[in-house]
Every structure is written in C-alpha cells, then in structure tokens.
C-alpha cells in the first residue's frame, strides 16, 4: 500500500472509532440520519428522511428506533395523523454531533 492509501485508511478507522464512541451506532444509515437531521433547523418527516438517505422503511424504522432509545433523536407523533411521525435531534444528539464535527475536522487535518 502506498502512504496516501494508508493515510486514508487510517483516517477512516479513526472516524469509525469516533462514530462508535460518540453515537454507539451499528450502521452507516444511522450516521447519515444524524448528519442529515443535524443540517436541518426544524424536525423532519420520518418518510422524507428515509427517502433522502435512500433507506428502506423497514430498516429505517429499526435504525431510528435504536437512535431514539439511545436518546440521540426524538420521534414526535403528529396530532392530526397518528401514523405520521417527525424526527429531530435531541440536545444530547446535537451535543454528540457537534463533538463529532469538531473531531472529524481534526482527523481530516492530520
């Protein structure tokens, strides 16, 4: 392996360790959910979020339930239509995402 390939691999391994430590996530879709929600100011419709990250509804439900159980996201049921739900980061999720972004920049700069 060339040194640039080793550098890229080293960064990716550091990022994976960071993701596990901060979010305790099991799948990349969970990180995509957190990053996408972190870029939004308002809560997002669950179905729209699943489509935006290109995740099946069944898998999405499992992954977002795990994130909700860990306290990183909040699932809010709509009053008018109980079947529809919106999703947003919790304060804990925002704090973890902010820490991730800071450490991400440090890792990419090294």
BELZI-V413852 format. One line per field, one symbol per residue. ss: DSSP state (h for helix, s for strand, l for the rest). phi: phi as a letter, one per 30 degrees, with the letter a starting at -180 (. if undefined). psi: psi as a letter, one per 20 degrees, with the letter a starting at -180 (. if undefined). A space follows every 10 residues. Layout:
ss=???
phi=???
psi=???
This chain:
ss=llhhhhhhhh hhhhhhhhhh hhhllllhhh hhhhhhhhll lllsshhhhh hhllllhhhh hhhhhhhhhl llssssslll llllsssssl hhhhhhhhhh hhhhhhhhhl
phi=.ddddddddd dddddddddd ddchdcbddd deeddddddc dcebdedddd ddchbdddde eddddddddd idbbccdddd bddcbcbbdd dddddddddd dddedddddd
psi=qrhhghgggg gghggggggg ghilqiqhhg gggggghhiq hrqqpggggg ghjlpqhggg ggghhghghi jhrppppqgh ohhpqqqqqr ggggghhghg hghgggghi.
